[in-house]
Structures are given as C-alpha cells and as structure tokens.
Amino acid sequence: MNPDSPAEKRLRLSLLLRLLHREYALGIEASLAEAGFGDIRPGDAKVFPFVPPEGVQVRDLAIRAGVRKQTMAQSVDQLERAGYLERVPNPRDGRSRLVVLTGRGRAVRPAAAGAGDAIERRWTELTSPEEFGALHGLLHRLLGRIGEADPDAAARLASLGDSGLD
C-alpha cells in the first residue's frame, strides 16, 4: 500500500474519527431503540451525557456537547416533548431556566452506557485488547495535551470531567 498514490491517499484523522463516531452513534441509536427509547431522534442522544444532576442552561449544554446553541435548543425541545428532559427555574438566576433529566431521561444513561460498552467490546474483538487500549490511551493523552496547550480547549474539555463519559 502506497499512501502517496492518489488511489490510496491517506485519510485524514478527522475523517477517520468522524466515521468511527458515526458507527458508534448508529450502534447506540439501535440499542436505545431496542431498550424502548426509539423516540430519541438521531443526534439528540448527544444531550444525555452532558446534563449534570443540578441542571444546566441550554447555552452551557451546547458548549459541553460542542454544538451550536440553536442545534442544542432544538434537541432539548424535542427531548422535552418526549418526556426525557424538563426545564426548571434556575435558583441562581430567576431570568433563566435549567435543563434537567426526568426519570425517563435518567433511564437512558445506563442503557446508552451498556450499548457503548458492547460496541467497545466488539471493536476490541475486531482489533485486539492491546491495540484498542493503545488507541484509547493515545486519544486520551492527546486530548489532555490539547487542553494543556490551549486554555479555550481546556475549558471545553473540562466539561467532560462532569459527564461520566470515561
């Protein structure tokens, strides 16, 4: 294989990560549907890991998830109509509201986590425990170093610490 050949051009890391994310998201979506959460639209599952128990404003939720505020507002509206989220008064600022998970919304997290575990087990089988562990470790270290080098990135990545993603 010659990566310099036009026919075998090396794919950018961003494309590889996007393709892996798409496969992961499709797997989560299918598992959630099987678990009785089939009314969660594609793309709306991004909300669940980023809602802390005390709630969060839509603006901050968008930052945590890495999407535009309008995109997040649409997801929150849909998930609120479906009974996964509710908006409650913000005790620190009476002019704003916080997004919180309902009981149904909290039930999504373990279903999604189990699906994610199954996907990672499958990917480990497709590679090897050593290769998959090395990939995970490298990506984790890269994110840490990006956060160390860029204060804005550090702020975005700090929200992951509260999300229970790892």
MDAnalysis code that builds the backbone (N, CA, C; Angstrom):
import MDAnalysis as mda
import numpy as np

u = mda.Universe.empty(498, n_residues=166, atom_resindex=np.repeat(np.arange(166), 3), trajectory=True)
u.add_TopologyAttr("name", ["N", "CA", "C"] * 166)
u.add_TopologyAttr("resid", np.arange(1, 167))
u.add_TopologyAttr("resname", ["MET", "ASN", "PRO", "ASP", "SER", "PRO", "ALA", "GLU", "LYS", "ARG", "LEU", "ARG", "LEU", "SER", "LEU", "LEU", "LEU", "ARG", "LEU", "LEU", "HIS", "ARG", "GLU", "TYR", "ALA", "LEU", "GLY", "ILE", "GLU", "ALA", "SER", "LEU", "ALA", "GLU", "ALA", "GLY", "PHE", "GLY", "ASP", "ILE", "ARG", "PRO", "GLY", "ASP", "ALA", "LYS", "VAL", "PHE", "PRO", "PHE", "VAL", "PRO", "PRO", "GLU", "GLY", "VAL", "GLN", "VAL", "ARG", "ASP", "LEU", "ALA", "ILE", "ARG", "ALA", "GLY", "VAL", "ARG", "LYS", "GLN", "THR", "MET", "ALA", "GLN", "SER", "VAL", "ASP", "GLN", "LEU", "GLU", "ARG", "ALA", "GLY", "TYR", "LEU", "GLU", "ARG", "VAL", "PRO", "ASN", "PRO", "ARG", "ASP", "GLY", "ARG", "SER", "ARG", "LEU", "VAL", "VAL", "LEU", "THR", "GLY", "ARG", "GLY", "ARG", "ALA", "VAL", "ARG", "PRO", "ALA", "ALA", "ALA", "GLY", "ALA", "GLY", "ASP", "ALA", "ILE", "GLU", "ARG", "ARG", "TRP", "THR", "GLU", "LEU", "THR", "SER", "PRO", "GLU", "GLU", "PHE", "GLY", "ALA", "LEU", "HIS", "GLY", "LEU", "LEU", "HIS", "ARG", "LEU", "LEU", "GLY", "ARG", "ILE", "GLY", "GLU", "ALA", "ASP", "PRO", "ASP", "ALA", "ALA", "ALA", "ARG", "LEU", "ALA", "SER", "LEU", "GLY", "ASP", "SER", "GLY", "LEU", "ASP"])
u.atoms.positions = np.array([
    [0.847, -1.179, 0.000],
    [0.000, 0.000, 0.000],
    [0.889, 1.237, 0.000],
    [0.651, 2.146, -0.928],
    [1.433, 3.358, -1.051],
    [0.556, 4.559, -0.708],
    [0.731, 5.160, 0.488],
    [-0.137, 6.265, 0.893],
    [0.022, 7.512, 0.040],
    [1.124, 7.602, -0.756],
    [1.319, 8.757, -1.624],
    [0.602, 8.611, -2.955],
    [0.190, 7.411, -3.267],
    [-0.526, 7.173, -4.514],
    [-1.913, 7.803, -4.438],
    [-2.348, 8.506, -5.511],
    [-3.682, 9.132, -5.481],
    [-4.798, 8.134, -5.195],
    [-4.646, 6.906, -5.656],
    [-5.688, 5.895, -5.443],
    [-5.742, 5.431, -3.997],
    [-4.636, 5.582, -3.288],
    [-4.567, 5.107, -1.907],
    [-4.206, 6.243, -0.960],
    [-4.761, 7.401, -1.217],
    [-4.467, 8.586, -0.408],
    [-4.841, 8.325, 1.048],
    [-3.993, 8.748, 1.934],
    [-4.208, 8.568, 3.375],
    [-5.392, 9.427, 3.815],
    [-6.319, 8.808, 4.518],
    [-7.475, 9.535, 5.023],
    [-7.058, 10.372, 6.222],
    [-7.575, 11.561, 6.283],
    [-7.296, 12.442, 7.422],
    [-7.862, 11.833, 8.698],
    [-7.178, 12.120, 9.788],
    [-7.616, 11.637, 11.093],
    [-9.041, 12.095, 11.382],
    [-9.361, 13.342, 11.037],
    [-10.707, 13.859, 11.309],
    [-11.777, 13.025, 10.610],
    [-11.504, 12.589, 9.392],
    [-12.475, 11.751, 8.682],
    [-12.585, 10.379, 9.343],
    [-11.453, 9.802, 9.713],
    [-11.484, 8.503, 10.390],
    [-12.270, 8.586, 11.700],
    [-12.033, 9.648, 12.475],
    [-12.751, 9.817, 13.741],
    [-14.241, 10.033, 13.491],
    [-14.570, 10.802, 12.459],
    [-15.978, 11.046, 12.132],
    [-16.680, 9.742, 11.737],
    [-15.997, 8.917, 10.945],
    [-16.586, 7.639, 10.520],
    [-16.775, 6.702, 11.715],
    [-15.782, 6.646, 12.598],
    [-15.924, 5.823, 13.804],
    [-17.063, 6.345, 14.679],
    [-17.146, 7.661, 14.816],
    [-18.225, 8.237, 15.614],
    [-19.586, 7.892, 15.017],
    [-19.690, 7.964, 13.704],
    [-20.963, 7.617, 13.053],
    [-21.348, 6.172, 13.359],
    [-20.395, 5.255, 13.255],
    [-20.682, 3.847, 13.548],
    [-21.081, 3.671, 15.005],
    [-20.396, 4.363, 15.887],
    [-20.702, 4.302, 17.309],
    [-22.112, 4.833, 17.563],
    [-22.416, 6.003, 16.994],
    [-23.725, 6.624, 17.197],
    [-24.851, 5.740, 16.661],
    [-24.641, 5.122, 15.513],
    [-25.667, 4.220, 14.964],
    [-25.887, 3.024, 15.885],
    [-24.809, 2.508, 16.461],
    [-24.934, 1.394, 17.403],
    [-25.685, 1.792, 18.662],
    [-25.398, 2.964, 19.185],
    [-26.099, 3.466, 20.371],
    [-27.576, 3.653, 20.047],
    [-27.836, 4.267, 18.911],
    [-29.215, 4.531, 18.496],
    [-30.024, 3.229, 18.391],
    [-29.443, 2.216, 17.778],
    [-30.135, 0.934, 17.636],
    [-30.384, 0.296, 19.005],
    [-29.403, 0.352, 19.874],
    [-29.564, -0.232, 21.209],
    [-30.608, 0.515, 22.029],
    [-30.626, 1.847, 21.915],
    [-31.639, 2.614, 22.641],
    [-33.036, 2.279, 22.133],
    [-33.170, 2.118, 20.835],
    [-34.477, 1.747, 20.278],
    [-34.919, 0.390, 20.823],
    [-33.996, -0.565, 20.874],
    [-34.315, -1.894, 21.419],
    [-34.715, -1.810, 22.890],
    [-34.155, -0.856, 23.617],
    [-34.428, -0.707, 25.049],
    [-35.691, 0.116, 25.318],
    [-36.405, 0.494, 24.259],
    [-37.650, 1.236, 24.441],
    [-37.519, 2.739, 24.332],
    [-36.369, 3.194, 23.847],
    [-36.147, 4.620, 23.693],
    [-36.045, 4.992, 22.214],
    [-36.885, 4.408, 21.399],
    [-36.834, 4.618, 19.958],
    [-37.299, 5.991, 19.513],
    [-37.851, 6.776, 20.423],
    [-38.304, 8.121, 20.044],
    [-37.198, 9.166, 20.188],
    [-35.998, 8.732, 20.542],
    [-34.862, 9.653, 20.569],
    [-34.347, 9.760, 19.139],
    [-34.426, 10.967, 18.599],
    [-34.025, 11.181, 17.211],
    [-32.512, 11.069, 17.067],
    [-32.061, 10.694, 15.863],
    [-30.616, 10.667, 15.623],
    [-30.016, 12.032, 15.958],
    [-28.947, 12.014, 16.671],
    [-28.285, 13.251, 17.043],
    [-28.709, 13.807, 18.386],
    [-29.889, 13.450, 18.871],
    [-30.351, 14.003, 20.148],
    [-29.738, 13.290, 21.353],
    [-29.196, 12.112, 21.146],
    [-28.575, 11.385, 22.256],
    [-27.362, 12.129, 22.797],
    [-26.828, 13.079, 22.017],
    [-25.665, 13.853, 22.459],
    [-25.946, 14.648, 23.724],
    [-27.207, 14.861, 24.045],
    [-27.581, 15.683, 25.188],
    [-27.315, 14.955, 26.512],
    [-27.654, 13.694, 26.588],
    [-27.713, 12.973, 27.866],
    [-26.433, 12.972, 28.689],
    [-25.258, 12.767, 28.092],
    [-24.059, 12.714, 28.934],
    [-23.681, 14.048, 29.568],
    [-24.241, 15.139, 29.072],
    [-23.777, 16.456, 29.487],
    [-24.721, 17.187, 30.437],
    [-25.780, 16.530, 30.874],
    [-26.724, 17.168, 31.802],
    [-26.376, 16.741, 33.225],
    [-25.808, 17.657, 34.028],
    [-25.475, 17.297, 35.409],
    [-26.741, 17.222, 36.262],
    [-26.673, 16.572, 37.416],
    [-27.860, 16.421, 38.267],
    [-28.520, 17.748, 38.645],
    [-27.713, 18.794, 38.816],
    [-28.274, 20.091, 39.217],
    [-28.867, 20.855, 38.048],
    [-28.694, 20.353, 36.824],
    [-29.230, 21.006, 35.640],
    [-28.204, 21.916, 34.988],
    [-28.547, 22.393, 33.807],
    [-27.625, 23.199, 33.030],
    [-28.429, 24.068, 32.065],
    [-27.933, 25.259, 31.796],
    [-28.576, 26.114, 30.810],
    [-28.294, 25.574, 29.410],
    [-29.203, 25.834, 28.479],
    [-29.043, 25.347, 27.107],
    [-27.722, 25.833, 26.519],
    [-27.375, 27.080, 26.771],
    [-26.122, 27.642, 26.246],
    [-24.927, 26.800, 26.697],
    [-24.872, 26.474, 27.986],
    [-23.756, 25.698, 28.521],
    [-23.804, 24.249, 28.049],
    [-24.993, 23.738, 27.877],
    [-25.155, 22.382, 27.356],
    [-24.598, 22.299, 25.936],
    [-24.850, 23.316, 25.134],
    [-24.327, 23.355, 23.774],
    [-22.803, 23.383, 23.771],
    [-22.231, 24.170, 24.664],
    [-20.771, 24.244, 24.757],
    [-20.206, 22.884, 25.150],
    [-20.806, 22.267, 26.145],
    [-20.324, 20.954, 26.604],
    [-20.373, 19.916, 25.490],
    [-21.450, 19.941, 24.704],
    [-21.629, 18.945, 23.648],
    [-20.910, 19.330, 22.358],
    [-20.455, 20.577, 22.276],
    [-19.734, 21.002, 21.087],
    [-20.628, 21.239, 19.884],
    [-21.821, 21.770, 20.136],
    [-22.746, 22.078, 19.039],
    [-23.223, 23.523, 19.186],
    [-23.861, 24.022, 18.162],
    [-24.414, 25.379, 18.224],
    [-25.583, 25.428, 19.192],
    [-25.786, 26.613, 19.764],
    [-26.875, 26.797, 20.724],
    [-28.230, 26.472, 20.083],
    [-28.437, 26.882, 18.834],
    [-29.706, 26.612, 18.151],
    [-29.924, 25.115, 17.965],
    [-28.866, 24.404, 17.628],
    [-28.956, 22.947, 17.463],
    [-29.334, 22.298, 18.783],
    [-28.682, 22.745, 19.865],
    [-28.980, 22.179, 21.177],
    [-30.397, 22.530, 21.598],
    [-30.833, 23.753, 21.337],
    [-32.193, 24.152, 21.713],
    [-33.218, 23.274, 21.015],
    [-32.983, 22.931, 19.762],
    [-33.903, 22.043, 19.034],
    [-33.926, 20.654, 19.669],
    [-32.755, 20.130, 20.024],
    [-32.687, 18.811, 20.665],
    [-33.399, 18.832, 22.012],
    [-33.161, 19.884, 22.792],
    [-33.792, 19.998, 24.111],
    [-35.312, 20.081, 23.950],
    [-35.789, 20.875, 22.998],
    [-37.236, 20.974, 22.765],
    [-37.829, 19.605, 22.458],
    [-37.192, 18.875, 21.546],
    [-37.689, 17.547, 21.152],
    [-37.678, 16.590, 22.340],
    [-36.589, 16.569, 23.083],
    [-36.478, 15.643, 24.214],
    [-37.399, 16.034, 25.355],
    [-37.695, 17.310, 25.478],
    [-38.659, 17.750, 26.487],
    [-40.059, 17.272, 26.099],
    [-40.413, 17.423, 24.821],
    [-41.722, 16.941, 24.358],
    [-41.862, 15.432, 24.546],
    [-40.755, 14.712, 24.396],
    [-40.777, 13.251, 24.531],
    [-40.696, 12.791, 25.988],
    [-40.527, 13.730, 26.925],
    [-40.533, 13.378, 28.339],
    [-39.191, 12.995, 28.931],
    [-38.106, 13.288, 28.236],
    [-36.770, 12.954, 28.740],
    [-36.148, 14.088, 29.547],
    [-36.550, 15.310, 29.250],
    [-35.996, 16.490, 29.898],
    [-37.123, 17.384, 30.370],
    [-36.793, 18.248, 31.318],
    [-37.706, 19.328, 31.674],
    [-36.864, 20.556, 31.982],
    [-37.503, 21.704, 31.880],
    [-36.841, 22.964, 32.205],
    [-37.419, 23.457, 33.520],
    [-36.528, 23.812, 34.415],
    [-36.927, 24.272, 35.742],
    [-36.304, 25.636, 35.998],
    [-36.897, 26.430, 36.899],
    [-36.303, 27.734, 37.211],
    [-34.880, 27.570, 37.738],
    [-34.028, 28.489, 37.350],
    [-32.650, 28.498, 37.815],
    [-32.628, 29.186, 39.178],
    [-32.246, 28.479, 40.251],
    [-32.270, 29.098, 41.584],
    [-31.260, 30.242, 41.738],
    [-30.252, 30.302, 40.878],
    [-29.236, 31.362, 40.958],
    [-29.562, 32.557, 40.062],
    [-30.519, 32.385, 39.143],
    [-30.863, 33.461, 38.209],
    [-32.302, 33.262, 37.765],
    [-33.197, 34.007, 38.360],
    [-34.618, 33.854, 38.089],
    [-35.017, 34.130, 36.659],
    [-34.129, 34.730, 35.869],
    [-34.445, 35.025, 34.478],
    [-34.174, 33.840, 33.561],
    [-33.461, 32.836, 34.040],
    [-33.099, 31.704, 33.181],
    [-33.679, 30.403, 33.720],
    [-33.604, 29.394, 32.886],
    [-34.105, 28.071, 33.252],
    [-32.985, 27.055, 33.048],
    [-33.084, 25.977, 33.809],
    [-32.108, 24.898, 33.708],
    [-32.767, 23.680, 33.084],
    [-32.000, 22.968, 32.292],
    [-32.439, 21.704, 31.712],
    [-32.028, 20.597, 32.672],
    [-32.979, 19.752, 33.064],
    [-32.691, 18.604, 33.930],
    [-33.295, 17.347, 33.295],
    [-32.719, 16.217, 33.641],
    [-33.261, 14.942, 33.176],
    [-34.474, 14.561, 34.014],
    [-35.489, 14.012, 33.374],
    [-36.612, 13.419, 34.094],
    [-36.217, 11.989, 34.471],
    [-37.086, 11.281, 35.135],
    [-36.820, 9.876, 35.435],
    [-36.578, 9.072, 34.168],
    [-37.399, 9.324, 33.149],
    [-37.208, 8.638, 31.859],
    [-35.854, 9.009, 31.253],
    [-35.465, 10.271, 31.375],
    [-34.174, 10.707, 30.857],
    [-33.011, 10.055, 31.583],
    [-33.141, 9.922, 32.904],
    [-32.074, 9.258, 33.679],
    [-31.956, 7.789, 33.300],
    [-33.046, 7.172, 32.875],
    [-33.013, 5.756, 32.486],
    [-32.252, 5.533, 31.180],
    [-32.091, 6.581, 30.390],
    [-31.363, 6.452, 29.123],
    [-29.880, 6.205, 29.369],
    [-29.334, 6.856, 30.383],
    [-27.887, 6.782, 30.611],
    [-27.356, 5.358, 30.766],
    [-27.937, 4.528, 31.643],
    [-27.391, 3.173, 31.751],
    [-27.591, 2.347, 30.478],
    [-28.681, 2.589, 29.766],
    [-28.901, 1.872, 28.501],
    [-27.835, 2.274, 27.484],
    [-27.554, 3.563, 27.402],
    [-26.541, 4.047, 26.467],
    [-25.149, 3.568, 26.881],
    [-24.875, 3.581, 28.178],
    [-23.568, 3.126, 28.667],
    [-23.365, 1.643, 28.351],
    [-24.399, 0.846, 28.559],
    [-24.300, -0.581, 28.228],
    [-24.076, -0.799, 26.741],
    [-24.758, -0.005, 25.929],
    [-24.570, -0.105, 24.481],
    [-23.148, 0.302, 24.100],
    [-22.654, 1.377, 24.715],
    [-21.282, 1.811, 24.441],
    [-20.267, 0.755, 24.844],
    [-20.489, 0.123, 25.982],
    [-19.594, -0.957, 26.418],
    [-19.591, -2.097, 25.404],
    [-20.778, -2.454, 24.901],
    [-20.879, -3.540, 23.919],
    [-20.149, -3.179, 22.622],
    [-20.289, -1.936, 22.195],
    [-19.602, -1.502, 20.976],
    [-18.091, -1.569, 21.173],
    [-17.620, -1.097, 22.312],
    [-16.175, -1.119, 22.553],
    [-15.656, -2.556, 22.670],
    [-16.443, -3.452, 23.266],
    [-16.030, -4.864, 23.313],
    [-15.911, -5.423, 21.897],
    [-16.872, -5.076, 21.046],
    [-16.857, -5.556, 19.659],
    [-15.642, -5.004, 18.919],
    [-15.356, -3.733, 19.105],
    [-14.203, -3.139, 18.432],
    [-12.897, -3.726, 18.964],
    [-12.876, -4.082, 20.237],
    [-11.696, -4.736, 20.805],
    [-11.505, -6.101, 20.155],
    [-12.614, -6.817, 19.924],
    [-12.535, -8.116, 19.242],
    [-12.053, -7.964, 17.803],
    [-12.442, -6.874, 17.155],
    [-12.055, -6.647, 15.766],
    [-10.590, -6.245, 15.630],
    [-10.008, -5.725, 16.690],
    [-8.590, -5.377, 16.683],
    [-7.892, -6.333, 17.642],
    [-7.576, -5.863, 18.801],
    [-7.052, -6.679, 19.908],
    [-7.155, -5.817, 21.147],
    [-7.144, -6.440, 22.328],
    [-7.186, -5.623, 23.553],
    [-6.025, -4.627, 23.615],
    [-4.856, -5.042, 23.163],
    [-3.702, -4.154, 23.207],
    [-3.863, -2.978, 22.243],
    [-4.297, -3.268, 21.020],
    [-4.461, -2.202, 20.033],
    [-5.563, -1.225, 20.442],
    [-6.676, -1.765, 20.893],
    [-7.778, -0.884, 21.278],
    [-7.393, -0.059, 22.502],
    [-6.715, -0.678, 23.454],
    [-6.245, 0.056, 24.632],
    [-5.250, 1.147, 24.260],
    [-4.366, 0.835, 23.316],
    [-3.396, 1.835, 22.869],
    [-4.103, 3.001, 22.184],
    [-5.084, 2.714, 21.345],
    [-5.838, 3.772, 20.673],
    [-6.539, 4.656, 21.699],
    [-7.189, 4.038, 22.654],
    [-7.899, 4.789, 23.695],
    [-6.920, 5.657, 24.479],
    [-5.804, 5.072, 24.869],
    [-4.806, 5.809, 25.630],
    [-4.227, 6.981, 24.854],
    [-3.918, 6.769, 23.585],
    [-3.373, 7.844, 22.759],
    [-4.360, 8.992, 22.606],
    [-5.611, 8.679, 22.339],
    [-6.617, 9.726, 22.182],
    [-6.816, 10.491, 23.486],
    [-6.826, 9.768, 24.596],
    [-6.989, 10.407, 25.907],
    [-5.819, 11.352, 26.184],
    [-4.596, 10.890, 25.929],
    [-3.415, 11.733, 26.148],
    [-3.422, 12.938, 25.212],
    [-3.814, 12.734, 23.966],
    [-3.861, 13.841, 23.016],
    [-4.845, 14.907, 23.487],
    [-6.004, 14.498, 23.940],
    [-6.978, 15.463, 24.457],
    [-6.408, 16.212, 25.661],
    [-5.727, 15.495, 26.545],
    [-5.110, 16.138, 27.704],
    [-4.068, 17.165, 27.292],
    [-3.262, 16.824, 26.318],
    [-2.220, 17.754, 25.870],
    [-2.802, 18.945, 25.120],
    [-3.868, 18.723, 24.372],
    [-4.546, 19.840, 23.714],
    [-5.067, 20.803, 24.780],
    [-5.657, 20.263, 25.842],
    [-6.150, 21.101, 26.935],
    [-5.046, 21.861, 27.637],
    [-3.883, 21.241, 27.770],
    [-2.743, 21.918, 28.403],
    [-2.227, 23.064, 27.535],
    [-2.296, 22.900, 26.224],
    [-1.724, 23.878, 25.304],
    [-2.684, 25.007, 24.943],
    [-3.977, 24.793, 25.147],
    [-4.972, 25.775, 24.686],
    [-6.015, 25.996, 25.772],
    [-6.002, 27.178, 26.423],
    [-6.952, 27.446, 27.508],
    [-8.419, 27.308, 27.079],
    [-8.746, 27.720, 25.844],
    [-10.130, 27.581, 25.379],
    [-10.511, 26.108, 25.265],
    [-9.613, 25.309, 24.728],
    [-9.864, 23.870, 24.624],
    [-9.967, 23.261, 26.018],
    [-9.125, 23.728, 26.938],
    [-9.165, 23.207, 28.305],
    [-10.538, 23.426, 28.925],
    [-11.125, 24.597, 28.682],
    [-12.455, 24.889, 29.228],
    [-13.511, 23.963, 28.614],
    [-13.407, 23.735, 27.310],
    [-14.364, 22.828, 26.656],
    [-14.198, 21.410, 27.171],
    [-12.959, 20.979, 27.311],
    [-12.697, 19.603, 27.724],
    [-12.969, 19.382, 29.204],
    [-12.905, 20.444, 30.020],
    [-13.165, 20.312, 31.454],
    [-14.589, 19.840, 31.691],
    [-15.507, 20.191, 30.806],
    [-16.889, 19.766, 30.976],
    [-17.028, 18.252, 30.885],
    [-16.048, 17.597, 30.261],
    [-16.107, 16.140, 30.171],
    [-15.913, 15.484, 31.524],
    [-15.201, 16.152, 32.419],
    [-14.963, 15.586, 33.739],
    [-16.239, 15.368, 34.524],
    [-17.252, 16.156, 34.252],
    [-18.528, 16.039, 34.968],
    [-19.527, 15.134, 34.253],
    [-19.157, 14.642, 33.091],
    [-20.160, 13.985, 32.255],
    [-20.279, 12.491, 32.488],
    [-19.291, 11.897, 33.157],
    [-19.326, 10.452, 33.331],
    [-19.053, 9.714, 32.036],
    [-18.329, 10.334, 31.122],
    [-18.065, 9.708, 29.839],
    [-16.973, 8.665, 29.904],
    [-16.075, 8.772, 30.859],
    [-14.941, 7.863, 30.862],
    [-15.122, 6.733, 31.835],
])
